Amino acid sequence: MTSLTGIAPAGQTKLIVQGEHAITDDPDTIISTLLGSCVACCLWDDTVGVGGMNHLLLAGQKIGSGSGYDMAGVAEMEVLINAIIKNGGRRENLKAKVFGGAQMLETATQIGEDNARFAFDFLKQENIACINSSVGGTSARALRFWGATGRVNMRLLTETPPEPVAPPKPAAAPVGNDLELF
């Protein structure tokens, strides 16, 4: 089986990054990714045992002028769906799980929320049932997906406080005279 960004050999793990996708029909092959504000859509057809995952970066970003259908996320979703169909899946049998969309930066823009909203809106418009999701919050996620079965293992990567850059400097010794205070 092939995919535009590659497929792991049977029984192995394929890591995908922003803008990539992978598909598999092998129940022992795992597709994995790390997510912050990005969103991953896991799609599969369990009637034939084929599925895949993409890693959407700035899903609502325009890639041209015109209607809303020129968004980068739409193109990435369609590429994943078409790859699954090309390998035996049927669009009407697709199920979805959505992950990511965390608020990773303290900014006024809600990039993660926008990415998650895009994924849910797309799935609704395309009549693809989203049967599970974990979106939002402030923690990154590690995701493993078995595309042939739809099984997902998701782990929140908890926040850790930053380590101090340098220890505080000791106070300087007084410079001075012979006066002694007691």
C-alpha positions as CSV (number, residue, x, y, z in Angstrom):
1,M,0.0,0.0,0.0
2,T,1.3,3.5,-0.7
3,S,0.6,7.0,0.5
4,L,1.8,10.4,-0.6
5,T,4.0,10.8,2.4
6,G,4.9,7.1,2.9
7,I,3.8,4.0,4.7
8,A,5.6,2.0,7.4
9,P,6.5,-1.5,6.6
10,A,4.1,-4.0,8.3
11,G,4.4,-4.1,12.0
12,Q,6.4,-0.9,12.3
13,T,5.7,2.7,13.3
14,K,5.4,5.6,10.9
15,L,6.0,9.1,12.4
16,I,4.2,11.9,10.6
17,V,4.8,15.7,11.1
18,Q,3.0,18.8,10.1
19,G,1.4,18.6,6.6
20,E,2.0,14.9,6.3
21,H,-0.3,11.8,6.3
22,A,0.1,8.1,6.3
23,I,-2.3,5.2,5.7
24,T,-2.1,1.5,6.5
25,D,-4.1,-1.7,6.1
26,D,-1.8,-3.7,8.5
27,P,-3.3,-4.2,12.0
28,D,0.2,-4.1,13.5
29,T,1.4,-0.9,11.9
30,I,1.2,2.2,14.0
31,I,1.0,5.8,12.7
32,S,2.3,8.3,15.3
33,T,2.6,12.0,15.8
34,L,3.1,14.7,18.4
35,L,0.5,17.5,18.6
36,G,0.4,21.0,20.1
37,S,-1.9,23.4,18.5
38,C,-2.0,21.3,15.4
39,V,-4.8,18.7,14.9
40,A,-4.7,15.1,13.8
41,C,-7.6,13.5,12.1
42,C,-7.7,9.7,12.3
43,L,-10.0,8.2,9.6
44,W,-10.7,4.6,8.9
45,D,-13.0,2.1,7.3
46,D,-13.3,-0.8,9.6
47,T,-15.3,-2.9,7.1
48,V,-12.2,-3.4,5.0
49,G,-9.5,-2.5,7.6
50,V,-7.8,0.5,6.1
51,G,-7.2,3.9,7.6
52,G,-4.9,6.8,8.1
53,M,-4.0,9.9,10.0
54,N,-3.0,13.4,9.0
55,H,-1.3,16.2,10.9
56,L,-3.1,19.6,10.2
57,L,-1.1,22.7,10.7
58,L,-3.0,26.0,10.5
59,A,-6.0,24.2,9.0
60,G,-7.9,27.4,8.2
61,Q,-5.1,29.1,6.4
62,K,-5.9,30.1,2.8
63,I,-3.8,28.7,0.0
64,G,-5.4,30.9,-2.7
65,S,-8.2,33.3,-3.2
66,G,-11.8,32.4,-3.5
67,S,-14.2,30.3,-1.5
68,G,-13.7,28.5,1.8
69,Y,-12.8,25.3,-0.1
70,D,-9.3,26.6,-0.8
71,M,-8.2,26.2,2.8
72,A,-5.0,24.1,3.4
73,G,-6.9,21.9,5.8
74,V,-9.5,21.0,3.2
75,A,-6.8,19.9,0.8
76,E,-5.1,17.8,3.5
77,M,-8.3,16.1,4.5
78,E,-9.2,15.3,0.9
79,V,-5.8,13.9,0.2
80,L,-6.2,11.6,3.2
81,I,-9.7,10.5,2.3
82,N,-8.7,9.9,-1.3
83,A,-5.7,7.8,-0.2
84,I,-7.9,5.6,1.9
85,I,-10.4,5.2,-0.9
86,K,-7.6,4.4,-3.4
87,N,-6.7,1.5,-1.0
88,G,-10.1,0.0,-0.7
89,G,-12.0,2.1,1.8
90,R,-15.4,3.6,1.1
91,R,-16.2,7.2,2.0
92,E,-19.6,6.3,3.4
93,N,-18.0,3.8,5.9
94,L,-15.4,6.3,7.2
95,K,-15.3,7.0,11.0
96,A,-13.1,9.7,12.6
97,K,-11.3,10.6,15.8
98,V,-9.9,14.1,16.3
99,F,-7.0,15.1,18.6
100,G,-4.9,18.2,19.4
101,G,-5.8,21.8,19.2
102,A,-4.1,22.8,22.4
103,Q,-3.5,26.5,23.4
104,M,0.3,26.3,23.4
105,L,1.1,30.0,23.4
106,E,-0.2,32.8,25.5
107,T,-1.5,34.9,22.7
108,A,-4.8,36.5,21.8
109,T,-5.2,34.1,18.8
110,Q,-6.8,30.8,19.4
111,I,-4.8,28.7,16.8
112,G,-5.6,25.4,18.5
113,E,-9.2,26.1,18.9
114,D,-9.5,27.2,15.3
115,N,-7.8,24.0,14.1
116,A,-10.1,21.8,16.1
117,R,-13.2,23.8,15.0
118,F,-12.1,23.3,11.3
119,A,-11.8,19.5,11.8
120,F,-15.2,19.1,13.4
121,D,-16.8,21.4,10.8
122,F,-15.2,19.5,7.9
123,L,-16.3,16.1,9.2
124,K,-19.9,17.4,9.8
125,Q,-20.1,18.9,6.3
126,E,-18.8,15.6,4.8
127,N,-21.1,13.4,6.9
128,I,-18.2,11.6,8.5
129,A,-19.0,10.5,12.1
130,C,-16.6,11.7,14.7
131,I,-16.8,9.0,17.4
132,N,-14.2,10.3,19.8
133,S,-12.0,13.3,20.4
134,S,-9.6,15.0,22.8
135,V,-9.0,18.6,21.9
136,G,-8.1,21.9,23.7
137,G,-6.4,22.4,27.0
138,T,-2.8,23.5,27.3
139,S,-0.9,20.2,27.0
140,A,0.7,18.7,24.0
141,R,-0.4,15.2,23.0
142,A,1.5,12.1,21.9
143,L,-0.7,10.0,19.5
144,R,-0.5,6.5,18.2
145,F,-3.1,5.2,15.7
146,W,-3.6,1.7,14.4
147,G,-5.3,2.6,11.0
148,A,-6.6,-0.8,10.1
149,T,-8.6,-1.1,13.4
150,G,-9.2,2.5,14.5
151,R,-7.5,2.0,17.8
152,V,-5.9,5.1,19.3
153,N,-3.5,5.5,22.2
154,M,-3.3,9.2,23.3
155,R,-1.1,10.5,26.1
156,L,-1.1,14.1,27.4
157,L,2.4,15.5,27.8
158,T,2.1,17.4,31.1
159,E,3.6,20.8,31.6
160,T,6.7,21.1,33.6
161,P,7.9,24.3,35.1
162,P,10.9,25.9,33.4
163,E,14.3,25.5,35.1
164,P,16.0,28.7,36.3
165,V,18.4,30.1,33.8
166,A,21.1,30.8,36.3
167,P,21.3,30.7,40.1
168,P,21.0,34.1,41.9
169,K,24.3,35.8,42.5
170,P,25.4,36.3,46.1
171,A,25.5,39.8,47.5
172,A,28.7,41.6,46.9
173,A,31.1,42.0,49.9
174,P,31.0,45.5,51.4
175,V,33.8,47.7,50.4
176,G,34.9,50.0,53.1
177,N,36.3,51.2,56.2
178,D,37.4,50.0,59.7
179,L,34.0,50.6,61.3
180,E,32.7,47.5,62.9
181,L,29.0,47.1,63.7
182,F,27.9,44.7,66.4
